[in-house]
Structures are given as structure tokens and as C-alpha cells.
């Protein structure tokens, strides 16, 4: 696996984590 591929996967993981936190935060505020 190339370094470029690893960077892409890390970037995808970061976006996924941010989205999950955002959804949790939004759900927390709406309650």
C-alpha cells in the first residue's frame, strides 16, 4: 500500500469521525 493510499484512508476516516460527532451533537441538542 502506498503512502498516498494511507493518506486517503486517514482523510476518509477523519471525515467519517467528524460526521459521526456532528450527528451525535445535533441529536443531543434536539433532545
N, C-alpha and C positions, 0 to 999 in steps of 0.2 A: 504494500500500500504506500502510495507516495505522500509526501508531506502536504501537498496541495489537497489531496483527498481528506487527510486528517483534519485540516483546517476547515474544510467544507462541512464535515460531520460535526465538528465542535460548534460551528456557526449555527447549524440546524438545531443542535441540542440547546443552544442558548436561546434561540427564538422560541422553541417549544417550552422551555422553562419559564421564559418571560410571559408567554401566553397563558400558561397554567396559573402562574401567580396572579396575573391580571384578572382571570376569570374567578379565582378564589376571592380576590379582593372585592370585585364587583358583587359577587354573591354575598359577601359579608356585609357590604354596605346596604344592600337591598333588604336584608332581614330586619 
